Amino acid sequence: MLAMFFILLLYIIFMVIIHEIGHVIAIYIIGGRLKRFEYSFYYIRGIFEYPDNLTFNKYFFFTANGVIIQLLVSLLVVFGVQDFRVSSLAFFYLCVIAINLVPLSMTDGAFIFKAYPISKVKKVLWLSVGGLFLFSLFGLVLLWAQYDVELENKIVLTFFYIFMLVMSIRRIFILNTEEDYGT
């Protein structure tokens, strides 16, 4: 169980770094630059200098690229890694990725919505969040369909999934109390 917790912790740290790398790649593609990284025990984030000719499309690409890169890496892990524990974590982590698309507070979804504040954008963001939650649940179904996985591992991974799901939903409620961008 301790090894599983360690794998989970490493995977989360890896995915946070991947998210920020996605933003760094995008900022250079659109003509901006990375000023520095800020980090603490709770977060890591890049401080960026945007190009003078920043359009909505460039801003959208930059903002969404952190989540896009995380999704691509998660899908590569799901379909490319043979270890059921790691591929299960990749499925389960989709609910954490979904938090970044919530159009509230200081998430990437909120920044996209603020740049283009129409109800259609907000609906697409919320549908994406719901879709990622449902897709992450598929990982749990696949886990329990595995006949060669020990019951103890299934229980531990199910506990981790439920924990990640509850923490993700809790975070959405916290974001909602911080600021709601309406529409």
C-alpha positions, -999 to 999 in steps of 0.1 A, spaced: 0 0 0 28 24 8 44 17 -26 10 25 -43 8 58 -24 44 66 -35 35 59 -71 4 81 -68 24 110 -54 51 107 -81 24 106 -108 7 137 -95 40 156 -93 49 144 -128 15 155 -142 18 190 -126 52 194 -142 38 182 -175 9 207 -173 34 236 -168 56 223 -196 25 225 -218 21 262 -210 58 268 -215 58 252 -250 27 272 -259 40 305 -248 71 302 -270 50 290 -299 28 321 -297 58 345 -293 59 351 -256 84 340 -230 86 324 -196 98 349 -170 101 324 -140 84 297 -121 68 303 -87 63 273 -64 54 263 -29 43 231 -12 9 236 -27 15 247 -63 38 254 -91 31 280 -118 48 298 -145 49 336 -148 47 344 -185 53 375 -207 26 375 -234 34 387 -269 22 422 -279 0 407 -307 -19 384 -284 -52 373 -300 -79 352 -285 -68 321 -305 -32 325 -292 -45 330 -257 -68 300 -259 -40 278 -272 -16 290 -245 -42 285 -217 -56 252 -229 -22 237 -237 -14 227 -201 -46 205 -199 -41 193 -235 -6 180 -228 -18 164 -195 -46 146 -214 -22 134 -241 3 121 -215 -25 104 -196 -39 87 -227 -4 76 -236 0 61 -201 -35 45 -202 -29 28 -235 9 24 -235 19 12 -200 13 -24 -191 13 -19 -153 -23 -19 -143 -16 3 -113 0 31 -133 -26 29 -161 -54 30 -134 -38 61 -119 -38 77 -153 -75 70 -157 -82 83 -122 -61 114 -127 -86 126 -154 -109 138 -127 -80 160 -114 -73 173 -149 -110 182 -151 -106 207 -122 -85 228 -145 -113 232 -170 -139 244 -144 -148 280 -154 -144 293 -118 -117 312 -99 -81 309 -111 -83 278 -133 -74 275 -170 -111 271 -177 -118 304 -159 -92 322 -179 -106 309 -211 -141 319 -201 -130 354 -190 -113 359 -224 -145 348 -242 -174 351 -217 -203 336 -235 -226 309 -221 -216 285 -249 -180 285 -238 -190 279 -202 -213 250 -213 -185 234 -233 -161 237 -203 -186 221 -179 -194 193 -204 -157 187 -207 -154 184 -169 -183 160 -168 -169 139 -197 -135 136 -179 -152 125 -147 -171 99 -166 -141 87 -185 -121 84 -153 -149 62 -139 -143 39 -169 -108 32 -154 -125 19 -123 -147 -4 -144 -117 -17 -163 -98 -23 -130 -125 -45 -116 -128 -64 -148 -92 -75 -145 -92 -111 -133 -54 -113 -127 -53 -84 -102 -53 -92 -66 -83 -81 -46 -61 -60 -22 -47 -40 -51 -83 -34 -65 -94 -22 -31 -65 1 -27 -68 16 -62 -106 20 -57 -99 39 -25 -75 61 -43 -100 68 -71 -128 76 -46 -104 99 -27 -93 117 -59 -129 120 -71 -141 134 -37 -111 158 -35 -118 169 -71 -155 176 -64 -146 193 -31 -122 215 -50 -149 225 -75 -171 236 -46 -142 256 -31 -136 272 -65 -173 281 -67 -171 300 -34 -140 318 -45 -155 335 -75 -182 327 -101 -178 344 -135 -216 343 -142 -234 341 -175 
